């Protein structure tokens, strides 16, 4: 069987609350690091989330 083309990544909050989302991305099509503005419930506002590896 072929390997899946997507990898799981972790989106970590830049508000330093420790909150994160887990999502998938295709590293062949998206070579740069992912940054998304999402809601952080600990900070109770929308902040920037940056890509990090899942440990």
Secondary structure in CASP SS format (residue, H / E / C, confidence):
PFRMAT SS
TARGET T0000
AUTHOR 0000-0000-0000
METHOD secondary structure of the structure
MODEL  1
X C 1.00
X C 1.00
X C 1.00
X C 1.00
X C 1.00
X E 1.00
X E 1.00
X E 1.00
X E 1.00
X E 1.00
X E 1.00
X E 1.00
X E 1.00
X C 1.00
X C 1.00
X C 1.00
X C 1.00
X C 1.00
X C 1.00
X E 1.00
X E 1.00
X E 1.00
X E 1.00
X E 1.00
X E 1.00
X E 1.00
X C 1.00
X C 1.00
X C 1.00
X C 1.00
X C 1.00
X C 1.00
X C 1.00
X C 1.00
X E 1.00
X E 1.00
X E 1.00
X E 1.00
X E 1.00
X E 1.00
X C 1.00
X C 1.00
X C 1.00
X C 1.00
X E 1.00
X E 1.00
X E 1.00
X E 1.00
X E 1.00
X E 1.00
X E 1.00
X E 1.00
X C 1.00
X C 1.00
X C 1.00
END
